[in-house]
Amino acid sequence: MNTADSTTISVGRPQAKPVLTFFRRHPLASALTVWAADLLLINVLIWLGKTYLPTNLDASFAALWPGVIVLAIFVTVLGWWRAIGFNGAAQWRDLRLLILPAVVILVLPLLAGVEPVEGGSLLYLSVGYLLVGLREETLYRGLILRILRPLGVMRSVLLTSVLFGLAHLTNLFVRANPALVLAQAVGSFCDGVGFAALRLRTNTLWFLIALHAAHDLLLKYTTLPAIPLDVVQVTILLIYGLWILRGWNNQSAGEESLVA
């Protein structure tokens, strides 16, 4: 572990020093603990929703709200909001790198038009996918990626993406098609690499949250076959993420994003 990573990862609220110290000394164990705790929380919330909410309410959608709130409280306790990417424009870098992902995510699904949209359905899905994007980007490309940074750029990106992919395997409990769930997990790993690379290179989460939500939403309304389109998108993001990290030096790029 180098001095810069050791110093920057321990920055946060003084009251959180014991947790931050554990993060610094045991980045992999810390990331796995945060990951497992989130999986347990979100699945318990979904179970509670299915058990106690009216059957006409979506338990997964209902679970997103407390899931986001708990995550926000945790980040606040750590004092890591700016550190994980919720920062101002003065700290953003290399935003031109977002052009290709924006084309892949926003333009490709619209090439053949969109399905007819009902206002109520569009609003519901937009809110839902925005919450998903906010929660997953904050957790994976924000919190977990930052915890793993002492392991190095490529290791932290790949490990974060593996955890992101594995988290989607929990859909085996709600979907009957294991092959589809496995494909979703692999796809999540691929776009996780692209998004993690963009987080490091652009030094912000704001655009990734928007792109994440748009990706999920447009796959619902595109007239193109959604699964083949998604395969094309995540493959491009995987290759692009590895390419933009090729030869990139995290120290020369600066570590101001890790200072809360």
N, C-alpha and C positions, 0 to 999 in steps of 0.2 A: 504494500500500500504506500503510495507516495504522499509527501507532506501536504500538497495542495488538496488532495481528496480528503485526507484526514481532517484538515482544518475546515474545509467548506461544508462537509457533510454534518459536522457537529454544530453548525450555526443554527440557532432556533431560540425558542423561549427558554430562559434559564430554568423555569419550572419543569421543563421536559428533558433536562439534562440526563437523567438515568436512561430514558428511552433512547435518546440520541447517541449516548455512549454505547449502548448495546448495538444500535444500528451501525456505528462506526467500526466496532470490533468484530461484529458478526453479520456482514451484509447479506450473505446468502440465507442464513437462518432467519434473519429479520424479514427479508422479502417473502420467504415461505410462510412465516407466521402471519404477516399481514394478508397475504393471498388466501391462506386457509381460513382466517377469521372472516374475511369478506365473503368467501364462498358459503361458509356456515351461516352467516348472518342473512344473506340474500335468500338462501334456500329455506331457512326457518321462516322468514317473512312470507315467502310464497306459500309455504305450507299453512301458515296461520291464515293467510288470505283465502286459500281454498277451503279451509275448515270453517271459518267464521263469517266470511263475507257472503253477501247474496250471490247466487249462482250467475246472475247476469253481469257481475263485475269481474274484470280481468285481474286475477291475483298477481300476475307478473307485473302488470302496470301499477297496481297498488303498492307492490313491494319496492318499486323504484323510489318513491318519495322518502320513506324513512331510510332507505339505503343511502341515498344522496345526503340526507341530513346527518346521519352518523359519520359518513366519510368527511363531510365538511367540518364537523366538530373535531374530528381527529386531526385534520390538517391545521385547524385553528390552534389546537392545543400545542402542536409541534411548532407553530409559527412559520410554516413552510409555504404559504400561498404564493408569494412571489418566487420563491426558490424552485417550485415545481412547474412554473410556467405561466402563472396568472400575473403577468407583469405588464408594464407600460411599453408604449411604442419605442421609447428610447433604447430599450434593451433587446428589441427584435433584431434579427440578423438574416441576411440572405433570403429574403422573402420571394425572390425570383424562383427559388427551388419549389415553391408551391404551385407553379404554373402547370407543370405536367400532371401532378396529382389532381388538380382542379379539373383539367380537361378529361382525365380518365374517369373521375367520379361524377362530374356534373354534365359533361357533354355526351359521352358515349351512350348513356341510357336514353338520351333524348333523340338520338339519330333517326329512329323509326317512329317517333311520336310517343304519346303517353296514353294510358288507359283513362276513360272518363273518371272524373274525380268528384266525389260528393263532399260538400263543405264540411259536414260533421266528421266524416271519416278522415279527411285530410288534416283537420285540426287535431283530432285524437292521436293519429299516428305521428304528426309533427311534434307534438308535446312529448309523446312517449319516446320517440327516437332521439329527441334533444336531451332528454333525461338520461337515456342510455349512453349517448355520446359524452355527456358531462361526467357521468359516473365512471365509465370505463377509461376515458382519457385521463381523468384526475387520478384514478387508482393506478393504472398501468404505465402510461407514458409520463405521468407526473410522479406519484409517490414511489412506486416500486422501482421505476427506472432510476430515480435519484438515490434510493437506498443502495442499489447495486453499482452505482458509478465507481466506487473504489476498485471494482474488479476489472475496470477497463471499458473502453467504448464498445467494442464488438461483443465482448462477453455479456455486458449489461443489456445490450440490445437483444441479443439472442435469447438470454435467459428470461427477460421480460416477455418476449414474444412466445416462448414455450409455455410460460405460465398463462398467458392470455389464451393460447390455443387449448390448453388442458382445461381451463375453466369452462369452455364450451362443451366439454364432454358430459357435464352434468345434464345436458339436454337429453341424454339417454333415458332419463327418468320420465320425460314428458313426450318423447317422440318414439314411434314404433320402428323407424328405419335407422338401424345403427350405421349403415353406410353413409346416409345423409348427415348424421351427426359427426361422424369421423371426417367427412369432407368439410363440414363447417369448421371443425377444430383446426384442420390443416390450413384452410383459408384464413382463419383468424391469426394463425401464426404468421402467414405470409404478409397480410396487410399490417400486422403488428410490427414487423421488421421495418416496413416502409414508414409507418407513423412514428416509431421510435427514432428512426434516423432523422426524420423531419423535425421532431421535437428538439433533438440535439443541435441540428444545424440552424434552425430558425430561432431557437431559444424562446419559444412560446407555445402555449397549449391552445390559445383562442381559436386559431384557424383549424386546428385538428378536430376540435369539438364540432365545429360547423361541418367540416368535411365528413366526419364520421356519421353524423345525423343525416346528412344529405345522401350519403352512400346507401344507408339502410332504407331511407324513404323512397328514393328513386327506383330501387330494385322492386319495390311494391307496385309502382305505377308504370314502369317501362313496358313497352309492347314487345321488346326483344325477349328471348328466352332468358329468364333471370339467372339460372344456375350457370350456363355457359358464359354469360356476361360477367358474372361475379368471378368466375375462374380467370377470365382475361384480366379483369381489374386487379385482383389480388396478386396475380403473377407479375404484372407490370410493377406494382408497388413493391414487391419483394426485390426484384432486380434493381429497381430504382433506388431503394433504400440502401442496398449493399453498395451500389455504385457511388452514391453521394457520401458514403462513409469511407470510401477507398482512399487511403492516405491522409484522412483528416486527423489532425492532431488536436485533441480536446484541450490541451494546455495552451497551445498557441491561439486557439479560438477564444480563450478566456473562460472564466468560471463565475462571472458575475451573476449568472442565473441561479447559482447555488447559494447566494448570500441573501438571507431573509431581511 
